[in-house]
Amino acid sequence: MKKYSKAKILVYLCYFGLYLVLGLSLLVIQPFGDPPDEYNRYLIPQYIAEHGTLPNGYEKSILIEGYGFSYAFQPILPYMLQGYAMRFVRLFTGSQEALLYTARGINLFLGLLTAWFVLLLSGKWFRDGRFGLLFAFLATFLPQSLFIHTYVNTDSCCMLSAAVMLYGLTLGLKSGFSNRSSFIMALGIILCALSYYNAYGYILSCILLFTLFFFTSSGGRIRFDCKAFFKKGCLISGIVLLGIAWWFIRSAVLYEGDFLGLATRDRCAALHALPEHHPDTRITWQNQGFSLWDMLKGSDFISLSALSFIGIFGSMTIVTSIWVYRFYKALFFFGLVLSALVPLSAAARKEENASGRRILRIFYHINMVFCILMPVFLSMYYSYTTDYQPQGRYLLPALLPLCYYTVRGLEKACLPDRLPAFIARHRNRILTWCTAILCAIIAGMTALTIYGYVLPYYSAGPAPF
């Protein structure tokens, strides 16, 4: 059993303790329906709590007013967890406030699991534990990252699935896809497949990297380990199919073969939507004859997406201090630039060369960049073709690889081969204090946002119900 020092245990207690305090504070102060689209999303767990069954997407009581469709056409695993938890709570109380907090509490629990897997992942991605902890704080305490775990949505489970998939994939690439790593990766794929289509790029990356792992080169010849590929692949595929097949079979049965439910959702909207939201008459940048570039340069899409990726609360109405936005913009910018331009130290290069598989490492980074860009392109495409919504929550699937490259840049810059003698002598102490201060600032920025901006905004407002 792995032993931890008292200092590390204290740091971990602060990490999870801060998360719970800040998350619970935000969870209870937000009025019902004020977070993005919470009212319409809450209809599904509410239906499950009342009826004990999963709704058909056409069910009138869960259709979104004006838009004419429901979220029940898409995977609803988080709503199932919330709905059945609410159904259990209904045995003891009919309080609407208690039921709302139960549904939100499920997402906060998923957020706590995300924080745990991010911490586990940090130990695999960073040689220096101080930078690993900085990565965990950055990914967990970004204001928008914490926000999505405090109200009813599927984004929370999506973020958990990304952390689980990346952790399982990283373990697998290092262990030859042991049974443990294969199970973890399969669990992440299940959570992703049953929660959020926008994060499916991670599933594709897992498949591609898993496949490439079994290609090896020797003496100029490329060899594919077919036996190991099918043995491990069948294990992972079997677990995934056991976890997700029921949902897509159900959708195919209910919606005339439409196992994804997307085409049926559009048909439902065509039947019930108001003219301004009807798929055929809705005004979009595309059907007005503008190009995608016209939208990007002629609207607030880029600025609003960037700011709300850092943190805009409520229904895109509550901003935080300008210094919070400046801090994160500077941190991400300089971290990414350093990651791209600063070479690895000799020790890091030696470690990478010893591990071999250079092509696999390059392809790994290509996939991580793809996982950053994929939600950005999807958000742009959706705003351009369907419904203009420049919201940073749609970009959050990019968070973990983005934070990885940001902190990797700082690590490369702080651990060069040569340093002035004085700094070299005290490097460990300097790094410890600098990373500790940065972690404190990151957590402090979220605390400032919640207690300095969100709480005063809601303090004179209505109760949750």
Protein Blocks (a to p, Z undefined) as FASTA:
>chain_A
ZZddfklmmmmmmmmmmmmmmmmmmmmmpcghkaghklmmmmmmmmmmmnopacdfklmk
lpcghjlpafklpccklmmmmmmmmmmmmmmoccfklmmmmmmmmmmmmmmmmmmmmmmm
mmmmpmblklmmmmmmmmmmgmklmmmmmcccfklmmmmmmmmmmmmmmmmmmnoppakl
mmmmmmmmmmmmmmomklmmmmmmmmmmmmmmmpcceehiacddfklmmmmmmmmmmmmm
mmmmmmmmmmmmmngopanommmmmmmmmmmmcfklgfkloccfklnopafklmmmmmck
lmmmmmmmnopghjhkaccdfklmmmmmmmmmmmmmmmmmmccdfklmmmmmmngomllm
mmmmmmmmmmmmmmmmmmmmmmmmmogcddfklmmmmmmmmmmmmmmmmmmmmmcfbdcf
klmmmmmmmmmmmmmmmmmmmmmmmmmmmmmmmmmmmmmmccfZZ
